Amino acid sequence: MRFDVFTLLPEVFPPYLQASILQKAAARGLVEFRIHNIRDYTHDKHHTTDDMPYGGGGGMVMKPEPVFEAVESVLGAPPACPVILLTPQGRLFTQSVAAELAALPQIALLCGRYEGFDERIREHLATDELSIGDYVLTGGELPALIVIDAVSRLIPGVLGDPTGAEDDSHASGLLEYPHYTRPPEFRGWRVPDVLLSGDHARIARWRREQALRRTLLRRPDMLATAALSQEDRKFLARLETDGEGGR
């Protein structure tokens, strides 16, 4: 899968993309990262990418000309892949959206700065808008890295464990169960006996119940859309009866 990122701060990306899992995935040809500096598509000596907003007000606005030229020079006109604007006004980026994007061969990410984009970029260039949460950052670079990371790990072969993403929090509609590793006892705190039992069916059920319990306690809103079996619902009902749902 190819990611094209359009930004005013290209130097932000290499330290993260050239480390750990993403670097290995790129080396194996599973993902490709192309970072484009929007300033390279300006035509004045100051490489101007922003200007004052019409109508007054604070802050500066990213100009349409260099953004359109950057995207169309790289991707064609119209662009040959989805062009995603990273903005707090976009639809919320979730695990299901990450899965949706992971099925595509290529996406482009537009990183804003200053007060935001000229509206014509939003209306006539972007094909989608994503927000990583209900807060405002100084630019779209961190959201772009979050999207790249979340999408890349869903591409087959990127993670060492082929099923590694299946049990992650939100992947199944629930928060993830607790994890333990060696030693079996640390400062008097023991690993649950079931995990040492070797009984894979018991372990699987324990993990499912722990995921259900954790989701009920921390994110009960997620249960409304999670795929729950009859056994899951009975277990949740017992937790509610025992008073665990309000902790």
C-alpha positions in Angstrom: 0.0 0.0 0.0 1.3 3.5 -0.8 0.8 6.5 1.4 1.4 10.0 -0.2 1.7 12.7 2.5 1.5 16.4 1.6 3.0 18.6 4.4 4.9 21.8 5.2 7.1 19.8 7.6 8.5 16.8 5.8 11.3 16.4 8.3 8.7 15.3 10.9 8.1 11.9 9.2 11.4 10.0 8.7 12.2 9.4 12.4 9.0 7.5 12.9 8.6 5.9 9.5 12.2 4.6 9.5 11.9 2.8 12.8 10.5 -0.5 14.0 7.6 -2.2 12.3 6.9 0.4 9.7 10.5 0.5 8.5 10.5 -3.3 8.2 7.2 -3.3 6.4 8.6 -0.7 3.9 11.8 -2.7 3.4 9.7 -5.8 2.5 7.6 -3.8 0.0 4.4 -4.1 2.0 4.0 -0.3 2.4 5.5 2.7 0.6 5.8 6.2 2.1 6.2 9.2 -0.1 6.5 12.5 1.7 5.9 15.7 -0.4 6.8 19.2 0.7 4.0 21.6 -0.3 6.6 24.5 -0.4 8.2 22.8 -3.4 5.2 23.8 -5.4 5.2 27.5 -4.8 6.6 30.0 -7.3 7.6 33.1 -5.3 11.0 33.6 -3.7 9.6 33.3 -0.2 7.8 30.0 -0.9 4.6 31.4 0.5 1.9 28.8 1.4 -0.4 30.9 3.6 -2.1 34.3 3.6 -4.5 36.4 5.6 -8.2 35.3 5.7 -10.7 37.3 3.7 -13.1 39.0 6.1 -10.5 39.4 8.8 -9.8 37.4 11.9 -6.8 35.9 13.6 -4.4 33.4 12.0 -3.3 32.6 8.5 -5.0 30.3 6.0 -3.2 27.8 3.7 -3.4 28.9 0.1 -5.1 26.7 -2.5 -2.5 27.1 -5.4 0.4 25.2 -3.9 -1.8 22.5 -2.4 -3.6 21.8 -5.6 -0.4 21.9 -7.6 1.4 19.5 -5.2 -1.4 17.0 -5.2 -2.2 17.1 -8.9 1.5 17.0 -9.9 2.0 13.8 -8.0 -1.4 12.1 -8.3 -2.9 13.6 -11.5 -6.0 15.7 -12.1 -8.3 14.4 -10.8 -6.2 12.5 -8.3 -6.0 8.8 -8.8 -6.6 7.9 -5.2 -8.6 9.2 -2.2 -7.3 12.5 -0.9 -7.9 12.8 2.8 -7.9 16.1 4.7 -6.8 15.8 8.3 -9.0 18.2 10.2 -10.9 18.4 13.5 -14.0 18.9 11.3 -13.7 15.4 9.7 -15.4 12.1 10.5 -13.9 10.4 13.5 -11.0 8.1 12.7 -11.8 4.7 14.2 -10.6 1.1 13.9 -13.3 0.4 11.4 -12.1 3.4 9.3 -8.6 2.1 9.5 -9.8 -1.2 8.2 -11.7 0.5 5.4 -8.5 2.4 4.3 -6.3 -0.7 4.6 -8.3 -2.3 1.8 -7.1 0.4 -0.6 -4.0 0.3 -2.7 -3.1 4.0 -2.1 -4.3 7.0 -0.1 -3.1 10.6 0.1 -3.0 12.6 3.4 -3.1 16.4 3.5 -1.6 18.0 6.6 -2.9 21.4 7.5 -1.1 24.2 9.4 -2.0 27.7 10.6 -5.7 28.4 10.9 -6.7 25.8 8.3 -7.2 25.3 4.6 -8.8 27.5 2.1 -12.3 26.1 1.7 -11.7 25.4 -2.0 -9.2 22.7 -1.0 -11.9 21.1 1.1 -14.6 21.4 -1.5 -12.8 20.6 -4.8 -9.6 18.6 -3.9 -10.2 16.5 -0.8 -12.4 13.4 -1.1 -12.6 12.7 2.6 -11.9 14.3 5.9 -10.7 12.6 9.1 -10.3 13.8 12.7 -8.4 11.8 15.3 -10.4 13.3 18.2 -12.2 16.2 19.6 -9.3 18.5 20.2 -7.1 20.8 18.1 -3.4 20.3 17.2 -0.9 22.7 15.6 -0.9 20.7 12.4 -1.9 17.5 10.6 1.5 15.8 10.8 0.7 13.8 14.0 -2.7 12.8 12.8 -1.2 11.6 9.5 1.3 9.4 11.4 -1.5 8.0 13.5 -3.5 7.1 10.4 -0.4 5.6 8.7 0.4 3.5 11.7 -3.1 2.3 12.4 -3.8 1.4 8.7 -0.4 -0.2 8.1 -0.6 -2.7 10.9 -3.8 -4.1 9.3 -2.1 -4.9 6.0 -1.3 -8.6 5.8 2.3 -9.4 6.7 3.1 -6.1 8.4 2.9 -7.6 11.9 5.0 -10.5 12.8 2.0 -12.4 14.2 -0.6 -12.8 11.4 -3.4 -12.6 13.9 -1.7 -9.9 15.9 -4.3 -7.2 15.2 -7.4 -9.3 15.7 -7.5 -9.0 19.5 -6.4 -5.4 19.8 -8.6 -3.0 21.6 -11.4 -1.8 19.3 -10.6 -4.4 16.6 -13.3 -6.8 17.9 -15.5 -4.0 19.2 -14.2 -4.6 22.8 -11.3 -3.4 24.8 -8.4 -5.9 24.9 -8.0 -8.4 27.7 -5.0 -8.1 30.2 -1.6 -9.5 29.2 1.0 -11.1 31.4 4.5 -12.4 30.9 7.4 -13.9 32.9 8.0 -14.1 35.8 4.9 -15.8 37.1 5.2 -13.9 40.4 6.5 -10.4 40.9 6.4 -8.6 44.2 3.8 -11.0 45.4 1.5 -10.4 42.4 0.8 -13.7 40.6 -0.2 -14.3 37.0 -3.7 -15.7 36.9 -3.6 -19.5 37.2 -5.7 -20.0 34.1 -3.0 -18.6 31.9 -0.5 -21.2 33.3 -2.9 -24.1 32.9 -2.2 -24.9 29.2 -6.0 -25.3 28.7 -6.5 -23.2 25.6 -10.3 -23.3 25.7 -10.3 -22.0 29.3 -7.7 -19.4 28.4 -9.8 -18.2 25.4 -12.9 -17.9 27.6 -11.0 -16.1 30.3 -9.7 -13.6 27.8 -13.1 -13.0 26.4 -14.6 -12.5 29.8 -11.8 -10.1 30.8 -12.4 -8.1 27.6 -16.1 -7.9 28.3 -15.5 -6.9 31.9 -12.9 -4.2 31.0 -15.2 -2.8 28.3 -18.1 -2.7 30.7 -16.1 -0.9 33.3 -14.2 1.5 31.0 -16.1 2.0 27.8 -19.7 0.6 28.3 -20.8 2.7 25.2 -18.9 0.2 23.0 -21.1 -2.7 24.0 -24.0 -1.2 22.1 -22.3 -2.0 18.8 -20.1 -5.0 19.7 -20.9 -8.4 18.3 -22.0 -10.3 21.4 -22.9 -14.0 21.8 -25.7 -15.2 24.1 -23.0 -16.4 26.4 -21.4 -12.9 26.4 -24.7 -11.3 27.3 -25.3 -13.7 30.2 -21.8 -13.0 31.5 -22.4 -9.2 31.3 -25.8 -9.6 33.0 -24.0 -11.4 35.9 -21.5 -8.6 36.2 -24.3 -6.1 36.3 -26.1 -8.1 39.0 -22.9 -8.3 41.0 -22.5 -4.5 40.8 -19.4 -4.5 38.6 -21.0 -2.4 35.9 -20.9 0.8 38.0 -17.2 0.6 39.1 
